[in-house]
Amino acid sequence: MAPDPDLHALLRSLRVWDVDALPAFDPSTAPAAPLPLFTAWLAEAVAAGQPEPHTMSLATADEHGLPDVRTVMLHGADEEHGWSFASHRGSRKGRQLAARPYAALGFYWPAQGRQVRVRGPVSTAPPEAAQADLHARSTGALAAALTGSQSEPLASLADLTAASEAAWARAERHPGTPAPTWTLYRLRPDEVEFFQGDARRRHVRLVYRREEDRWRRGLLWP
Ligand SMILES: Cc1cc2nc3c(=O)[nH]c(=O)nc-3n(C[C@H](O)[C@H](O)[C@H](O)COP(=O)(O)O)c2cc1C
């Protein structure tokens, strides 16, 4: 094994906003609602070669208000339902969302020095919508959902292999198999913030806050 690196020296050697040209962001040209801007930035992240730009941090709080976070995939976003993601309702995040149906999402696209932050109440989609969403995805996604027991203690990797093999076999043989605990969550934002990083640290932050049926926009100090 290589000798332990000096963590602090390593951290000091790393840079952010170190790409040749970060995009300019003029907030005066931003649309009246956040979704079109999010869609444009996601498409630009894809075009810039940002790996896995559709993954995001999902922050929740437990019944005591203590925070938690993990990575999940974005399944969609629209005006009516907001930003959607899927998981097992019995998982840790599922239990937290049942206790406190409010969450925050964080996207970071370093290829362009961009961050998007979304927060708001979370609801669950009808079970048919969750199953349809799952069955429109890959065999691997269905096999993962069918493996089940997410966030429960695992006695051995052999147990995981056995459950996963069985789940893959079911997913391949019966692609319409339901995964009953699989839940589609919808976060309807109260607030969406766009951050454009700048090499001179004059980062541009534009926040949209929902006010009844319209969005109010404002800038924030970086
Ligand atoms: C790139 C990536 C994408 C992931 N996507 C999902 C997802 O869409 N849904 C999910 O339940 N877990 C997903 N996971 C796993 C979660 O990060 C997490 O380990 C799992 O959901 C258990 O979280 P919990 O114990 O807080 O409930 C993903 C992990 C990574 C690294």
The ligand as a MOL file (V3000), in Angstrom:
LIG
                    3D

  0  0  0     0  0            999 V3000
M  V30 BEGIN CTAB
M  V30 COUNTS 31 33 0 0 0
M  V30 BEGIN ATOM
M  V30 1 C -24.5000 8.3050 -8.2540 0
M  V30 2 C -25.4740 7.7240 -7.2580 0
M  V30 3 C -26.8310 7.6860 -7.5630 0
M  V30 4 C -27.7330 7.1460 -6.6500 0
M  V30 5 N -29.0720 7.1740 -6.9510 0
M  V30 6 C -29.9560 6.7110 -6.0390 0
M  V30 7 C -31.3480 6.8340 -6.2900 0
M  V30 8 O -31.8040 7.3990 -7.3020 0
M  V30 9 N -32.1970 6.3230 -5.3620 0
M  V30 10 C -31.7460 5.7120 -4.2160 0
M  V30 11 O -32.5580 5.2470 -3.4240 0
M  V30 12 N -30.4260 5.6250 -3.9390 0
M  V30 13 C -29.5260 6.1040 -4.8140 0
M  V30 14 N -28.1870 6.0450 -4.5350 0
M  V30 15 C -27.7570 5.4680 -3.2420 0
M  V30 16 C -27.9130 6.5120 -2.1340 0
M  V30 17 O -26.8570 7.4650 -2.1970 0
M  V30 18 C -27.9540 5.9130 -0.7300 0
M  V30 19 O -26.7870 5.1500 -0.4830 0
M  V30 20 C -29.1840 5.0040 -0.5210 0
M  V30 21 O -30.3360 5.5360 -1.1600 0
M  V30 22 C -29.4810 4.8430 0.9600 0
M  V30 23 O -29.7050 6.1070 1.5400 0
M  V30 24 P -30.4340 6.2680 2.9620 0
M  V30 25 O -29.8250 5.2410 3.8900 0
M  V30 26 O -30.1650 7.6710 3.4080 0
M  V30 27 O -31.9090 6.0410 2.7510 0
M  V30 28 C -27.2640 6.6090 -5.4180 0
M  V30 29 C -25.9040 6.6640 -5.1130 0
M  V30 30 C -25.0200 7.2320 -6.0140 0
M  V30 31 C -23.5480 7.3110 -5.6310 0
M  V30 END ATOM
M  V30 BEGIN BOND
M  V30 1 1 1 2
M  V30 2 1 2 3
M  V30 3 2 2 30
M  V30 4 2 3 4
M  V30 5 1 4 5
M  V30 6 1 4 28
M  V30 7 2 5 6
M  V30 8 1 6 7
M  V30 9 1 6 13
M  V30 10 2 7 8
M  V30 11 1 7 9
M  V30 12 1 9 10
M  V30 13 2 10 11
M  V30 14 1 10 12
M  V30 15 2 12 13
M  V30 16 1 13 14
M  V30 17 1 14 15
M  V30 18 1 14 28
M  V30 19 1 15 16
M  V30 20 1 16 17
M  V30 21 1 16 18
M  V30 22 1 18 19
M  V30 23 1 18 20
M  V30 24 1 20 21
M  V30 25 1 20 22
M  V30 26 1 22 23
M  V30 27 1 23 24
M  V30 28 2 24 25
M  V30 29 1 24 26
M  V30 30 1 24 27
M  V30 31 2 28 29
M  V30 32 1 29 30
M  V30 33 1 30 31
M  V30 END BOND
M  V30 END CTAB
M  END
